[in-house]
C-alpha cells in the first residue's frame, strides 16, 4: 500500500506534531507519569488519578469540523495527534501526552478461523451508529460447533515498515515514531460466546448442553492462547510498561520481568486485560463452572492483569481474586463499592473506579454537587485502598466539553480533601 500526503497537509501535521511535543515536554506530564507509577507499583504516596475516556462521545469531542486533512493517510495521523492535543487542552485530566507517535503492527487475527459474522446497526437520533446486533452463526451447538476452526494469525511486516517510514518522513523528526504492541487474542471469552450464539442461547446452554458449552469455552480459550503465543513466537510483543491498557496507564517498575534481557518481549513481560461483562446475569456457581477455569488459563501467561469492565466484580470475587497476576479490578457503577474496598484493603490491587457516566451524559448541565457527592462516596468507601477514576461510557456531553473538564476539576478537589491513601 502506498501513502500520499499533500504538501499543505504535511505542513499542517508537522504543526500538530510540534504542539503535541510541546505538551508532552511540560513538567506536569512527568508528574503524571510519577502518579501512575506510584499507583501501579503500590507505593504509600500514591494519589488517585482521574481520566475521562473521550472516544465514546466523539460526536462532541472529535466532530468532523475539527479535521482539516482530506487524504486518508493524513486524516489518520491528524486524528491521533488531535486526540492527544484536545485531551490536554479541553479536559486536562491525568492523560499523559506521549512523547512519541505510536503505531502498531499491521496484524490480522481471524479468531474463528474463517467464520464471518454479519452485523446490523442503527443510527440514533443524532445520526450516529450506536445500536447493533450480530447475526449469530451458531443456532444449535450440537450441529454448529463444527463451524469453528483454529484462529489464523498474520503479520504484514513489510506493510508495517512502509507505514512507519511514511510517518517518520512526515513527523518523525518532531515526534519519534515508536512501534507498540498490546497482547493479541480475545480474552473477553464470554463476549465471543455472545457474538457466536447470543445471550439467551448462551444462558440456556448452561442447562441444556453444558458439555458442549464447555467445549465451546475450551475452543475460545485455546484460540486466545494460540494468538498470544503466536505473537510471542513471532517476536511481535513490545514491553508496555510505559503506556496504557485501555485508559488505565501502565507506567510501572514491576514490568518487564526481572529476567527480561531486551529485544522482543514475552507474554510474562506485559500488562494484559480480560473481562466478562456478559455474565452479569449468572450465578457465582455458574461463573465458577463455565467461566473461571478458562479465564484463569488465558490470563496465566501475562505479567500483570487488569480485569473487568462494566460488570459488577463483587458477586464473582471469589473467582476473580484467584485470577493470576491480578493488579487492577474494574469497579463499575453496578458494583458494591464497600464490599470491594474491604476485599482490596491491604493489597496492592488497584480499585479502578468507573463513576456513573449519567452525570455527564444525561443532563446538558453538570450537577456539580451531585457529582462531588458521588466521588466522595467512592473515596470514603475506598479509604486505604489504591484507587483510580476512569470515567467511561459517556456517549454525549450535549456539545458542552466544559462539563468534562469541570468534572475533572471537581474530582481532583474531592480527592485533595478526602483521599485517605494506603
Wavefront OBJ file of the C-alpha trace (Angstrom):
o trace
v 0.000 0.000 0.000
v 1.296 3.440 -0.908
v 0.732 6.519 1.230
v 0.339 10.004 -0.138
v 0.333 13.262 1.778
v -0.315 16.592 0.048
v 2.239 19.263 0.895
v -0.250 21.549 2.748
v -1.354 18.617 4.908
v 2.245 17.719 5.701
v 2.919 21.281 6.865
v -0.246 21.278 8.975
v 0.523 17.871 10.543
v 4.025 18.959 11.439
v 2.497 21.877 13.304
v 0.235 19.490 15.227
v 3.187 17.219 15.979
v 5.125 20.189 17.347
v 2.204 21.084 19.573
v 1.964 17.520 20.912
v 5.710 17.510 21.537
v 5.377 20.812 23.401
v 2.642 19.436 25.643
v 4.498 16.155 26.171
v 7.508 18.113 27.486
v 5.509 20.005 30.115
v 6.624 19.295 33.711
v 3.092 18.178 34.587
v 3.485 15.180 32.274
v 6.405 13.874 34.305
v 4.320 14.456 37.421
v 1.542 12.373 35.936
v 3.888 9.577 34.964
v 5.079 9.558 38.557
v 1.491 9.474 39.787
v 0.684 6.423 37.679
v 3.891 4.659 38.697
v 3.218 5.244 42.386
v -0.272 3.789 41.974
v 0.729 0.793 39.885
v 3.784 -0.023 41.983
v 1.802 0.090 45.226
v 3.664 2.955 46.865
v 2.203 4.536 50.008
v 2.324 8.037 48.494
v 0.001 7.076 45.603
v -2.792 9.511 44.734
v -5.852 8.613 42.628
v -5.560 9.780 39.008
v -8.645 10.849 37.037
v -9.229 10.017 33.357
v -12.198 10.713 31.085
v -12.451 8.459 28.039
v -13.425 10.540 25.030
v -13.835 8.116 22.137
v -17.422 7.255 23.072
v -18.507 10.891 22.721
v -16.522 11.742 19.633
v -19.642 13.360 18.213
v -18.803 16.155 20.678
v -15.078 15.703 21.218
v -13.856 14.969 17.694
v -16.597 16.241 15.355
v -15.909 16.395 11.626
v -15.462 20.154 11.877
v -12.108 19.773 13.706
v -10.441 17.913 10.837
v -8.545 19.599 8.020
v -6.905 16.682 6.227
v -8.713 15.107 3.318
v -6.270 12.355 2.361
v -6.879 9.053 4.197
v -3.264 8.854 5.374
v -3.262 12.441 6.573
v -6.581 12.001 8.368
v -5.231 9.013 10.286
v -2.211 10.937 11.565
v -4.321 14.010 12.255
v -6.847 12.077 14.339
v -4.141 10.645 16.591
v -2.426 13.992 17.118
v -5.649 15.924 17.645
v -6.957 13.493 20.236
v -3.866 13.928 22.401
v -3.833 17.702 21.937
v -7.540 18.179 22.609
v -7.493 15.875 25.642
v -4.928 18.184 27.218
v -6.415 21.476 26.072
v -10.105 20.757 26.609
v -10.208 18.293 29.520
v -6.790 18.362 31.224
v -7.266 15.112 33.110
v -4.392 12.797 34.038
v -3.897 11.704 30.445
v -0.167 11.657 29.676
v 0.561 13.264 26.324
v 3.024 10.881 24.646
v 6.488 11.968 23.596
v 6.250 9.661 20.586
v 3.934 8.945 17.687
v 2.847 5.369 18.341
v 1.961 2.854 15.651
v 1.046 -0.806 15.903
v 1.858 -3.874 13.879
v -0.334 -4.485 10.845
v -1.931 -7.618 12.264
v -4.805 -9.815 11.198
v -6.208 -12.234 13.773
v -9.109 -14.299 12.500
v -10.250 -15.645 15.826
v -12.836 -18.087 14.424
v -10.770 -19.499 11.566
v -12.647 -18.092 8.594
v -16.145 -17.821 10.037
v -17.668 -14.427 9.252
v -20.316 -12.879 11.494
v -22.522 -10.238 9.846
v -23.775 -7.322 11.912
v -26.650 -4.887 11.605
v -26.608 -1.398 13.105
v -28.982 1.519 13.510
v -28.419 5.225 13.959
v -29.544 7.159 16.994
v -31.462 10.440 16.920
v -28.263 12.320 16.044
v -27.375 10.023 13.168
v -24.571 8.170 14.961
v -24.352 4.378 14.642
v -24.943 3.225 18.210
v -27.276 0.232 18.338
v -26.151 -3.007 16.707
v -26.723 -6.727 16.672
v -24.863 -9.795 15.473
v -26.396 -12.339 13.124
v -25.281 -15.333 15.168
v -23.848 -18.244 13.177
v -24.404 -20.825 15.910
v -28.084 -21.717 16.078
v -27.621 -25.165 17.593
v -24.461 -26.097 19.486
v -24.872 -29.782 18.654
v -24.906 -29.063 14.947
v -22.894 -25.870 14.542
v -19.903 -26.236 16.840
v -18.017 -27.803 13.932
v -18.172 -24.448 12.101
v -15.442 -23.133 14.372
v -11.828 -23.563 13.279
v -8.459 -22.654 14.825
v -7.558 -18.965 14.802
v -5.469 -17.777 11.880
v -2.897 -15.042 12.533
v -0.863 -12.965 10.104
v 1.507 -10.019 10.410
v 2.355 -7.749 7.495
v 5.904 -6.777 8.388
v 6.525 -5.016 5.087
v 3.306 -3.049 5.410
v 4.184 -2.073 8.968
v 7.646 -0.929 7.885
v 6.219 1.054 4.973
v 3.756 2.873 7.188
v 6.425 3.557 9.783
v 8.713 5.029 7.126
v 5.861 7.200 5.851
v 5.073 8.598 9.304
v 8.760 9.094 10.091
v 9.206 11.141 6.945
v 6.162 13.249 7.821
v 6.683 13.968 11.536
v 9.415 11.654 12.838
v 11.964 14.398 13.399
v 9.480 16.086 15.752
v 7.856 13.053 17.394
v 9.911 9.840 17.248
v 7.814 7.067 15.716
v 7.503 4.184 18.144
v 6.207 0.688 17.447
v 3.951 -0.540 20.239
v 2.018 -3.719 20.873
v -0.726 -4.971 23.075
v -1.458 -8.657 23.607
v -3.442 -10.150 20.708
v -6.006 -12.835 21.363
v -9.540 -12.236 22.607
v -9.568 -12.737 26.370
v -13.156 -11.477 26.518
v -14.244 -15.078 26.187
v -17.900 -14.588 27.060
v -18.178 -11.710 24.599
v -17.099 -14.133 21.892
v -19.763 -16.604 23.050
v -22.485 -13.963 22.733
v -21.203 -12.933 19.301
v -21.403 -16.542 18.176
v -24.743 -17.602 19.669
v -26.468 -14.762 21.532
v -27.077 -14.114 25.199
v -30.263 -16.143 25.662
v -28.870 -19.186 23.886
v -25.681 -18.903 25.945
v -27.551 -18.885 29.230
v -29.814 -21.761 28.192
v -26.813 -23.825 27.080
v -25.557 -23.839 30.683
v -28.549 -26.061 31.485
v -29.402 -27.733 28.183
v -25.973 -28.620 26.773
v -23.357 -27.981 29.479
v -20.778 -30.356 27.990
v -20.964 -28.665 24.602
v -20.694 -25.259 26.231
v -17.521 -26.411 27.959
v -16.267 -27.485 24.546
v -17.010 -24.003 23.185
v -15.243 -22.291 26.088
v -12.229 -24.552 25.655
v -12.125 -23.678 21.951
v -12.201 -19.937 22.731
v -9.517 -20.327 25.397
v -7.296 -22.290 23.046
v -7.768 -19.766 20.231
v -6.902 -16.851 22.516
v -3.774 -18.635 23.697
v -2.918 -19.570 20.113
v -2.901 -15.899 19.080
v -0.984 -14.844 22.193
v 1.703 -17.464 21.787
v 1.938 -16.876 18.039
v 2.705 -13.183 18.644
v 5.301 -14.124 21.246
v 6.973 -16.653 18.934
v 6.977 -14.136 16.070
v 8.774 -11.558 18.226
v 5.919 -9.070 17.916
v 5.500 -8.237 21.597
v 6.921 -4.987 22.959
v 7.072 -4.035 26.656
v 4.045 -1.895 27.561
v 5.063 -0.649 31.000
v 5.272 2.944 29.757
v 1.918 3.250 28.026
v -1.688 2.361 28.579
v -4.016 -0.620 28.503
v -7.377 0.962 27.720
v -7.390 4.241 29.718
v -5.624 2.910 32.794
v -1.976 3.785 32.314
v 0.619 1.055 32.722
v 3.614 3.088 33.926
v 5.350 0.762 36.355
v 8.666 -0.609 37.555
v 7.097 -4.051 38.039
v 7.414 -4.948 34.361
v 9.134 -6.198 32.283
v 10.010 -9.238 34.367
v 13.379 -9.065 36.159
v 14.977 -11.544 33.739
v 13.932 -9.622 30.617
v 17.099 -9.123 28.567
v 15.820 -6.636 25.998
v 14.509 -7.145 22.491
v 11.122 -8.750 21.845
v 9.068 -9.177 24.990
v 7.464 -12.307 26.320
v 3.872 -12.549 27.476
v 5.123 -12.535 31.070
v 6.640 -9.085 30.459
v 3.328 -7.457 29.540
v 0.193 -5.991 31.015
v -2.957 -7.541 29.609
v -6.685 -7.331 30.214
v -9.774 -9.513 30.309
v -13.435 -9.078 31.189
v -16.710 -10.949 31.321
v -19.482 -8.367 31.057
v -21.881 -10.873 29.539
v -22.147 -12.994 32.709
v -23.726 -10.267 34.817
v -26.925 -12.357 34.878
v -25.485 -15.698 36.008
v -24.891 -17.050 39.477
v -21.449 -17.271 41.076
v -21.695 -21.060 40.824
v -22.281 -20.942 37.073
v -19.480 -18.402 36.633
v -17.188 -20.714 38.549
v -18.095 -23.679 36.360
v -18.285 -22.167 32.899
v -16.009 -19.127 33.055
v -13.339 -19.132 35.728
v -11.223 -22.099 34.539
v -10.949 -20.674 31.031
v -10.216 -17.107 32.138
v -7.591 -18.408 34.541
v -5.841 -20.189 31.696
v -5.796 -17.253 29.252
v -4.539 -14.864 31.937
v -1.808 -17.135 33.286
v 0.880 -16.205 30.701
v 0.557 -12.451 31.340
v 2.775 -10.343 33.569
v 0.032 -8.201 35.131
v -3.729 -8.261 34.637
v -6.456 -5.631 34.506
v -9.771 -7.446 34.909
v -13.275 -6.227 34.294
v -15.254 -3.543 32.548
v -18.887 -2.710 33.341
v -19.782 -5.968 35.072
v -20.002 -5.973 38.892
v -16.987 -7.687 40.409
v -18.345 -8.443 43.863
v -20.633 -11.434 43.056
v -17.713 -13.282 41.464
v -14.898 -12.036 43.659
v -14.025 -15.497 44.995
v -13.019 -16.443 41.468
v -11.754 -13.082 40.201
v -9.442 -12.784 43.209
v -7.782 -16.045 42.144
v -7.018 -14.927 38.609
v -3.245 -14.991 38.085
v -1.296 -11.726 38.203
v -4.338 -9.595 39.080
v -3.261 -5.949 39.501
v -6.372 -3.877 38.766
v -10.068 -4.653 39.000
v -12.834 -2.572 37.471
v -15.360 -1.248 39.973
v -18.361 -0.248 37.863
v -21.455 1.666 38.930
v -23.197 -1.702 39.487
v -20.517 -2.896 41.894
v -20.755 -2.951 45.687
v -18.012 -0.425 46.460
v -17.818 -1.167 50.157
v -17.573 -4.916 49.632
v -14.769 -4.456 47.105
v -12.909 -1.908 49.196
v -12.846 -4.348 52.102
v -11.668 -7.070 49.747
v -8.831 -4.946 48.335
v -7.718 -3.170 51.505
v -4.262 -4.355 52.490
v -3.424 -5.492 48.951
v -1.701 -3.663 46.102
v -4.601 -4.381 43.714
v -5.988 -1.141 42.295
v -9.643 -0.198 42.846
v -10.320 1.013 39.287
v -13.489 3.003 39.831
v -15.828 3.683 36.892
v -18.074 6.532 38.073
v -21.655 6.781 36.834
v -21.485 8.282 33.307
v -25.020 9.612 33.581
v -23.740 12.676 35.398
v -22.051 13.767 32.170
v -24.298 12.285 29.508
v -27.928 12.763 30.591
v -28.283 16.411 31.571
v -26.782 19.207 29.457
v -25.602 20.940 32.652
v -23.399 19.097 35.144
v -24.957 18.770 38.605
v -21.775 19.716 40.407
v -22.957 18.971 43.930
v -24.276 15.530 42.991
v -21.089 14.695 41.077
v -18.932 15.779 44.009
v -21.004 13.646 46.375
v -20.647 10.685 44.005
v -16.849 10.991 44.023
v -16.814 11.458 47.812
v -18.831 8.282 48.242
v -16.126 6.314 46.453
v -13.319 7.994 48.386
v -14.980 7.208 51.705
v -15.686 3.611 50.686
v -12.178 3.054 49.317
v -10.201 4.673 52.116
v -6.844 2.985 52.496
v -7.119 1.362 49.046
v -5.141 2.108 45.886
v -7.680 3.912 43.697
v -8.074 5.382 40.208
v -11.061 7.018 38.486
v -11.794 6.126 34.842
v -14.919 7.842 33.510
v -16.193 5.852 30.559
v -19.350 5.115 28.532
v -20.232 8.791 28.150
v -21.923 8.868 24.740
v -22.675 12.565 24.559
v -21.970 15.708 26.537
v -24.554 17.637 24.517
v -21.856 19.724 22.877
v -20.572 21.004 26.213
v -16.976 19.762 26.627
v -16.606 22.103 29.596
v -18.714 19.650 31.598
v -15.965 17.047 31.254
v -13.227 19.466 32.274
v -15.273 20.692 35.220
v -15.931 17.100 36.316
v -12.170 16.519 36.460
v -11.613 19.694 38.482
v -14.311 18.712 40.973
v -12.981 15.164 41.306
v -9.485 16.463 41.970
v -10.814 18.787 44.637
v -12.630 15.940 46.372
v -9.510 13.761 46.176
v -7.415 16.506 47.728
v -9.875 16.923 50.615
v -10.994 13.346 51.231
v -8.476 10.839 49.882
v -7.143 8.580 52.626
v -4.351 6.677 50.917
v -2.973 3.260 51.740
l 1 2 3 4 5 6 7 8 9 10 11 12 13 14 15 16 17 18 19 20 21 22 23 24 25 26 27 28 29 30 31 32 33 34 35 36 37 38 39 40 41 42 43 44 45 46 47 48 49 50 51 52 53 54 55 56 57 58 59 60 61 62 63 64 65 66 67 68 69 70 71 72 73 74 75 76 77 78 79 80 81 82 83 84 85 86 87 88 89 90 91 92 93 94 95 96 97 98 99 100 101 102 103 104 105 106 107 108 109 110 111 112 113 114 115 116 117 118 119 120 121 122 123 124 125 126 127 128 129 130 131 132 133 134 135 136 137 138 139 140 141 142 143 144 145 146 147 148 149 150 151 152 153 154 155 156 157 158 159 160 161 162 163 164 165 166 167 168 169 170 171 172 173 174 175 176 177 178 179 180 181 182 183 184 185 186 187 188 189 190 191 192 193 194 195 196 197 198 199 200 201 202 203 204 205 206 207 208 209 210 211 212 213 214 215 216 217 218 219 220 221 222 223 224 225 226 227 228 229 230 231 232 233 234 235 236 237 238 239 240 241 242 243 244 245 246 247 248 249 250 251 252 253 254 255 256 257 258 259 260 261 262 263 264 265 266 267 268 269 270 271 272 273 274 275 276 277 278 279 280 281 282 283 284 285 286 287 288 289 290 291 292 293 294 295 296 297 298 299 300 301 302 303 304 305 306 307 308 309 310 311 312 313 314 315 316 317 318 319 320 321 322 323 324 325 326 327 328 329 330 331 332 333 334 335 336 337 338 339 340 341 342 343 344 345 346 347 348 349 350 351 352 353 354 355 356 357 358 359 360 361 362 363 364 365 366 367 368 369 370 371 372 373 374 375 376 377 378 379 380 381 382 383 384 385 386 387 388 389 390 391 392 393 394 395 396 397 398 399 400 401 402 403 404 405 406 407 408 409 410 411 412 413 414 415 416 417 418 419 420 421 422
